[in-house]
Amino acid sequence: MRFHPLLLEVRSMVRSGDLGQIRLLTADFGYPTAFDPENRFFDPRQGGGALLDRGVYLISLAHFLLGTPEEIVGRASIGPTGVDEQESLLCSHDGGALAVLTSSLRSRLRNEAVIIGTHGQIRIHEPFYAPRRVSWTRSVEPAGTPSRVMPTGGWKTRIKRIRLLRRAFETIGRPVLESMRRNTRSIVHHAAGHGYEFEAAEAMRCLGEGLLESPLMPLDETLAILDSTDRLRRSWGLTFPDESC
Protein backbone atom coordinates (compact mmCIF):
# COMPACT_ATOMS: atom_id res chain seq x y z
CA MET A 1 0.00 0.00 0.00
CA ARG A 2 2.83 2.41 0.91
CA PHE A 3 4.32 2.25 -2.56
CA HIS A 4 1.19 2.82 -4.64
CA PRO A 5 1.59 5.91 -6.88
CA LEU A 6 -1.75 7.41 -5.84
CA LEU A 7 -1.02 7.06 -2.13
CA LEU A 8 2.39 8.64 -2.67
CA GLU A 9 0.60 11.48 -4.45
CA VAL A 10 -1.80 11.88 -1.52
CA ARG A 11 1.07 12.04 0.98
CA SER A 12 2.81 14.63 -1.18
CA MET A 13 -0.34 16.77 -1.20
CA VAL A 14 -0.71 16.47 2.58
CA ARG A 15 2.95 17.40 3.18
CA SER A 16 2.91 20.28 0.68
CA GLY A 17 0.26 22.11 2.68
CA ASP A 18 -2.31 22.03 -0.13
CA LEU A 19 -4.90 20.83 2.39
CA GLY A 20 -3.88 23.39 4.98
CA GLN A 21 -3.80 22.15 8.57
CA ILE A 22 -4.93 18.55 8.75
CA ARG A 23 -7.96 18.10 10.99
CA LEU A 24 -9.16 14.53 10.50
CA LEU A 25 -8.49 11.21 8.80
CA THR A 26 -11.33 8.72 8.58
CA ALA A 27 -10.81 5.27 7.10
CA ASP A 28 -12.43 1.86 7.29
CA PHE A 29 -11.72 -1.62 5.99
CA GLY A 30 -14.27 -4.39 6.16
CA TYR A 31 -15.68 -7.23 4.10
CA PRO A 32 -18.10 -9.88 5.40
CA THR A 33 -16.30 -13.17 6.00
CA ALA A 34 -18.11 -16.48 6.49
CA PHE A 35 -17.58 -17.67 10.04
CA ASP A 36 -15.36 -20.72 10.39
CA PRO A 37 -13.51 -21.26 13.68
CA GLU A 38 -10.73 -23.12 11.82
CA ASN A 39 -10.22 -20.28 9.33
CA ARG A 40 -7.22 -18.02 9.98
CA PHE A 41 -9.52 -15.00 10.26
CA PHE A 42 -11.21 -16.39 13.38
CA ASP A 43 -8.62 -18.80 14.81
CA PRO A 44 -6.54 -17.32 17.68
CA ARG A 45 -3.86 -19.99 17.11
CA GLN A 46 -3.25 -18.43 13.69
CA GLY A 47 -3.27 -14.82 14.92
CA GLY A 48 -6.84 -14.18 13.81
CA GLY A 49 -8.92 -11.07 14.21
CA ALA A 50 -9.84 -7.91 12.34
CA LEU A 51 -7.03 -5.84 13.85
CA LEU A 52 -4.11 -7.87 12.52
CA ASP A 53 -5.73 -8.65 9.18
CA ARG A 54 -7.36 -5.31 8.32
CA GLY A 55 -6.91 -2.76 11.06
CA VAL A 56 -3.14 -2.81 10.63
CA TYR A 57 -3.60 -1.29 7.16
CA LEU A 58 -5.49 1.60 8.72
CA ILE A 59 -2.90 2.18 11.45
CA SER A 60 -0.17 2.11 8.81
CA LEU A 61 -2.10 4.65 6.72
CA ALA A 62 -2.40 6.99 9.72
CA HIS A 63 1.37 6.69 10.32
CA PHE A 64 2.07 7.31 6.63
CA LEU A 65 -0.08 10.43 6.27
CA LEU A 66 -0.09 11.98 9.75
CA GLY A 67 3.02 10.61 11.45
CA THR A 68 3.35 8.44 14.54
CA PRO A 69 0.29 8.86 16.79
CA GLU A 70 0.82 10.46 20.18
CA GLU A 71 -1.87 8.14 21.54
CA ILE A 72 -4.03 5.33 20.18
CA VAL A 73 -7.07 3.85 21.91
CA GLY A 74 -9.86 1.55 20.75
CA ARG A 75 -12.78 -0.69 21.52
CA ALA A 76 -13.33 -4.14 20.03
CA SER A 77 -16.12 -6.68 19.69
CA ILE A 78 -14.72 -10.07 20.69
CA GLY A 79 -16.31 -13.06 18.94
CA PRO A 80 -17.00 -16.62 20.13
CA THR A 81 -13.50 -17.85 19.21
CA GLY A 82 -11.87 -15.13 21.30
CA VAL A 83 -10.60 -12.86 18.52
CA ASP A 84 -11.70 -9.32 17.67
CA GLU A 85 -14.30 -9.40 14.90
CA GLN A 86 -14.53 -5.65 14.59
CA GLU A 87 -13.07 -2.58 16.26
CA SER A 88 -12.91 1.20 16.14
CA LEU A 89 -9.69 3.07 16.88
CA LEU A 90 -8.94 6.71 17.66
CA CYS A 91 -5.46 8.11 17.10
CA SER A 92 -4.33 11.56 18.20
CA HIS A 93 -1.51 13.17 16.22
CA ASP A 94 0.77 16.17 16.48
CA GLY A 95 -1.05 19.43 15.77
CA GLY A 96 -4.42 18.17 16.97
CA ALA A 97 -5.25 15.93 14.01
CA LEU A 98 -7.34 12.84 14.75
CA ALA A 99 -7.61 9.54 12.89
CA VAL A 100 -10.84 7.54 13.25
CA LEU A 101 -10.32 3.99 12.01
CA THR A 102 -12.76 1.05 11.81
CA SER A 103 -12.18 -2.52 10.61
CA SER A 104 -14.46 -5.53 10.49
CA LEU A 105 -14.54 -9.21 9.58
CA ARG A 106 -18.33 -9.24 9.68
CA SER A 107 -19.59 -6.19 7.76
CA ARG A 108 -18.97 -4.57 4.42
CA LEU A 109 -17.66 -1.08 5.08
CA ARG A 110 -16.91 1.76 2.65
CA ASN A 111 -13.26 0.69 2.32
CA GLU A 112 -12.13 4.22 1.57
CA ALA A 113 -10.25 6.98 3.37
CA VAL A 114 -10.86 10.73 3.66
CA ILE A 115 -8.28 13.29 4.79
CA ILE A 116 -9.81 16.61 5.84
CA GLY A 117 -7.89 19.85 6.20
CA THR A 118 -8.60 23.54 6.54
CA HIS A 119 -8.34 24.01 2.74
CA GLY A 120 -10.23 20.95 1.53
CA GLN A 121 -10.36 17.18 1.62
CA ILE A 122 -8.94 14.21 -0.26
CA ARG A 123 -10.97 11.04 -0.75
CA ILE A 124 -9.11 7.82 -1.52
CA HIS A 125 -11.81 5.78 -3.21
CA GLU A 126 -12.41 2.07 -2.65
CA PRO A 127 -10.25 0.13 -2.24
CA PHE A 128 -8.07 2.63 -0.39
CA TYR A 129 -5.16 0.16 -0.16
CA ALA A 130 -4.95 -0.18 -3.99
CA PRO A 131 -6.99 2.76 -5.34
CA ARG A 132 -7.81 3.56 -8.92
CA ARG A 133 -9.04 7.08 -8.13
CA VAL A 134 -8.42 9.88 -5.68
CA SER A 135 -10.58 13.01 -5.59
CA TRP A 136 -9.55 16.36 -4.15
CA THR A 137 -12.22 18.88 -3.13
CA ARG A 138 -11.10 22.40 -2.36
CA SER A 139 -12.90 24.37 0.33
CA VAL A 140 -11.94 26.98 2.87
CA GLU A 141 -12.61 26.55 6.56
CA PRO A 142 -13.89 29.79 8.14
CA ALA A 143 -11.08 31.49 10.04
CA GLY A 144 -11.52 33.22 13.37
CA THR A 145 -14.73 34.70 14.71
CA PRO A 146 -17.06 36.46 12.24
CA SER A 147 -16.89 40.22 12.69
CA ARG A 148 -20.61 40.49 12.13
CA VAL A 149 -23.28 37.87 12.67
CA MET A 150 -26.14 37.94 10.17
CA PRO A 151 -29.33 38.61 12.17
CA THR A 152 -32.46 36.54 11.80
CA GLY A 153 -34.21 37.71 8.67
CA GLY A 154 -30.96 38.28 6.73
CA TRP A 155 -30.58 38.45 2.94
CA LYS A 156 -31.29 34.73 2.41
CA THR A 157 -34.49 35.00 4.42
CA ARG A 158 -35.56 38.12 2.53
CA ILE A 159 -34.91 36.37 -0.80
CA LYS A 160 -37.07 33.41 0.25
CA ARG A 161 -39.97 35.75 0.95
CA ILE A 162 -40.00 37.12 -2.63
CA ARG A 163 -41.03 34.51 -5.20
CA LEU A 164 -39.08 35.88 -8.20
CA LEU A 165 -35.94 36.46 -6.18
CA ARG A 166 -36.27 33.00 -4.64
CA ARG A 167 -36.59 31.41 -8.08
CA ALA A 168 -33.59 33.35 -9.40
CA PHE A 169 -31.50 32.33 -6.38
CA GLU A 170 -32.38 28.64 -6.77
CA THR A 171 -31.67 28.55 -10.53
CA ILE A 172 -28.64 30.83 -10.69
CA GLY A 173 -27.40 31.98 -7.30
CA ARG A 174 -27.18 28.66 -5.48
CA PRO A 175 -25.23 26.83 -8.24
CA VAL A 176 -22.77 29.73 -8.42
CA LEU A 177 -22.26 29.69 -4.65
CA GLU A 178 -21.77 25.92 -4.66
CA SER A 179 -19.21 26.11 -7.46
CA MET A 180 -17.32 28.77 -5.49
CA ARG A 181 -17.36 26.65 -2.34
CA ARG A 182 -16.44 23.36 -3.96
CA ASN A 183 -13.87 22.67 -6.62
CA THR A 184 -13.25 18.94 -7.11
CA ARG A 185 -10.73 17.26 -9.35
CA SER A 186 -9.84 13.59 -9.69
CA ILE A 187 -6.52 11.81 -10.08
CA VAL A 188 -6.84 8.43 -11.79
CA HIS A 189 -4.37 5.57 -12.00
CA HIS A 190 -5.07 2.56 -14.24
CA ALA A 191 -2.52 0.05 -12.91
CA ALA A 192 -3.62 -3.58 -13.05
CA GLY A 193 -3.44 -5.89 -10.05
CA HIS A 194 -3.54 -5.07 -6.35
CA GLY A 195 -0.44 -2.90 -6.04
CA TYR A 196 2.10 -5.56 -5.08
CA GLU A 197 4.16 -4.71 -8.16
CA PHE A 198 5.03 -1.33 -6.64
CA GLU A 199 6.24 -2.97 -3.44
CA ALA A 200 8.36 -5.39 -5.46
CA ALA A 201 9.84 -2.52 -7.47
CA GLU A 202 10.78 -0.68 -4.26
CA ALA A 203 12.43 -3.82 -2.85
CA MET A 204 14.45 -4.18 -6.07
CA ARG A 205 15.46 -0.52 -5.92
CA CYS A 206 16.63 -0.84 -2.31
CA LEU A 207 18.62 -4.00 -3.10
CA GLY A 208 20.19 -2.33 -6.13
CA GLU A 209 21.28 0.66 -4.03
CA GLY A 210 22.51 -1.47 -1.13
CA LEU A 211 19.89 -0.16 1.29
CA LEU A 212 18.91 -2.18 4.36
CA GLU A 213 15.44 -0.60 4.60
CA SER A 214 13.04 1.43 2.49
CA PRO A 215 12.65 5.10 3.45
CA LEU A 216 8.94 4.67 2.71
CA MET A 217 8.58 1.77 5.18
CA PRO A 218 11.41 2.10 7.70
CA LEU A 219 12.03 -0.65 10.23
CA ASP A 220 11.38 1.61 13.24
CA GLU A 221 7.95 2.46 11.90
CA THR A 222 7.12 -1.21 11.37
CA LEU A 223 8.00 -1.84 15.03
CA ALA A 224 5.93 1.18 16.14
CA ILE A 225 2.87 -0.13 14.27
CA LEU A 226 3.31 -3.59 15.80
CA ASP A 227 3.66 -2.01 19.24
CA SER A 228 0.36 -0.18 18.69
CA THR A 229 -1.44 -3.41 17.81
CA ASP A 230 0.07 -5.17 20.84
CA ARG A 231 -1.02 -2.40 23.21
CA LEU A 232 -4.51 -2.36 21.74
CA ARG A 233 -4.90 -6.13 22.15
CA ARG A 234 -3.66 -5.96 25.74
CA SER A 235 -6.23 -3.27 26.51
CA TRP A 236 -8.93 -5.66 25.22
CA GLY A 237 -7.55 -8.64 27.13
CA LEU A 238 -6.83 -10.39 23.83
CA THR A 239 -3.80 -12.68 23.72
CA PHE A 240 -2.83 -15.56 21.45
CA PRO A 241 -1.95 -19.07 22.70
CA ASP A 242 1.73 -18.87 21.74
CA GLU A 243 2.40 -15.49 23.31
CA SER A 244 4.68 -15.49 26.32
CA CYS A 245 3.18 -12.35 27.81
N, C-alpha and C positions, 0 to 999 in steps of 0.2 A: 504493500500500500504506500509506503514512504517514497517509493521511487517512481510512482505514476506521474507522468507529465502534468496532468491537470492538478493533482494535489501539490506538486511543486509550484505550479502557477499560483494556486491559492495561497500558499505560504508566502510567496514573494509579494503578493498583494497585501497580505496582512502586515508583513514586515516593512513594506514601503510607506505605510501610513495612509494608503488610499481609503481605508475604511475608518480612518480616524482612530479614536480610542476604542479598543475592543471592550464591549460590554458583556457579551454572552455567546457561548457556544452550546448549541443543542444538537444531540445526535442520538440515534437509536439503531439497533441491529437485532432483528428478530425474525425467525421463520418458524412456523409450526413444525414440530418434530414428533413423529409417532412414538409413543412411550414404549420403551423396551428396557427393562432393568439391566439387561446384559449389554446393551448398546453403550458405546463409549460416552455418549452425551449424558447418560443418566447413571453410569456405574462409577462409584467413588474410587474403586480400585484402579480405574483407568484415568483418574483425574477429571471426572465429569463435571458438568455444571455450565451454566450460561456465562459466568464470569471468565473462565479460562478459555472457553471456545469463542465467545463473541464480545464480551465486555472488554477484553484485553485490546481489541482493535480500537474501541472508543477511548480507552485510557491513553493508548499510544497516539491517537489523533489529537487529544488534548495536549499532550506533551509536545507534539510536533508543531502545533499552531500557536499555543499559548505559553509554552515553557513548562517546567516542572511545577506541579501544583504545590502550593504552600500547605494545603490540607485536603484530604479526600475522605469523605464519609459516605455511607450507603446503607440501604436496607434491602434484604433479600427475602424471597419466598422459597423456603426449603421444601422439596418434594419428598415423596414416600421413600426414595432410596437414599435420602440424606444429602443430596446435592442441591445447589441453588438452581431453580428452574427459571427464575427471572429476578432482576434487581434494578434499582435505580441508584445512581451515584451522583454526588455533588462535589465538584472540585473548585477550590478557591485559588486564584492565581494572582500574581503580582499586578498591581494597578487596579484591583477590584474586579477583574473579570471573573465570571463564573462559567463553569461547564456543567451542564445537566445531561447525564448519560443514562440510557436505559437499554438493557439487553434482555432477550427472552428466548427460551427453547420452546415455549408453548404457543406464542402469538405471532402473527405477522405484523410487524411494525413498518414504519415508513422507509427505514433503511437509507436515510439521507442525513445530511448534516447542514446546519445553518450557522454562520458566523455573523454576529450583529455588532456593528460599531456605530460611532456617532455620525459617520458620513454615509452609511448604507449597510447592506448585508450581502453576503455571498451564500448561495445555496448549492451544495454539492448533491446532485440528483442521484437517485437510486441506480445502482448500488454505490454508496459513498466510497467503498474500499477499492472499487475499480470503475470509476465513473466514465460515462460517455459525454456528459454535459455538466457544465457549471454555469450558473447565472448570477450576475452581479447587478443589484438594484441600488442605484444612488438615491440617497435621501439625506436630509440634514436634520439632526436632532436639535430642538430648540435650545439655545444657550442662555443661561442666566435666568433672571426673573423678568417677565414682561414689564415694560415701563408703564403700560396702560392696559388695563383689563377691559375687554369689550363688555359693556353693560347688557343686561337682558333687554332684548328688543333691538339688537345691533343691526348691521347692514344685511346679514343673512336673513334675519327674522323679517326685516322690512321688505326684502325681495319676495319672501314667501307669501306675504300678504297681498301682493300685486300680481295678478294672473299673468300678464304679459311679461313682466320682469322675471317671474318665476320660470316661465317657459323658456325664456332666453337663457337664463342661468343654467337650466338643466341641459339644454341642447348645445350651448356654446361654452358658457363659463365653467361649468364643472369639468368637462373634458380637458380644457386648457389648464385648470388648476391641477388636475391629476397628472397631466403630462409634465408639469413643472415640478411636482413633488416626486415623481417616480421616473427613473430613466434606467431601463433594464437592458442589458446586453448579455449574450450567451457566448461561452467559449466551448467549442465542441472538439472532441478527439475521437477518431474512428479506429483506434487500435483493436485488433481482434484479441480474443482470449480474456484472461482474468487478471492481467497485469504482472504475472510472474516473470515475463520476459524482461521487464525493466529491472527487477531485482537481480536476475541473472546477469544482465549487462553491467550493473553496478559492481557485482562480485568480481566479474572479469576485469573491470577497470581497476579495482583495488589490487587484485593480484598482479596485474600488469605493472602497476606503479609501486609494488612492494609495500602496500599499506597493510596494517594489521587490523584495521577496522574502517568502516565507512563513516565519513563525517555526517552522513544523513541518518545513520542508525548507530551511534557510538555505543560502546560496551557499557559505559556508566549509565546511560539512559535505559538500556535493556534491564540492568540490575534495578534501577529505580522503579521501573514499571512492575517488575516482579515483586519488589518489596511492597508496592501499593496493593497488589492482589493478595499477598500474604496477610497484610494488616487488615484488609477488608474481610477476608475469610475468618481470621481470628476473632474479629468483632462480631461475626455471626455464629461463632462456635462451630465452624465448619473445618474439619480436618480430614485428611485422607489416611487410609490404613497404613501406608508405608512411611508416613511422616514421623520423624523422631521427636518433634515438639509441636 
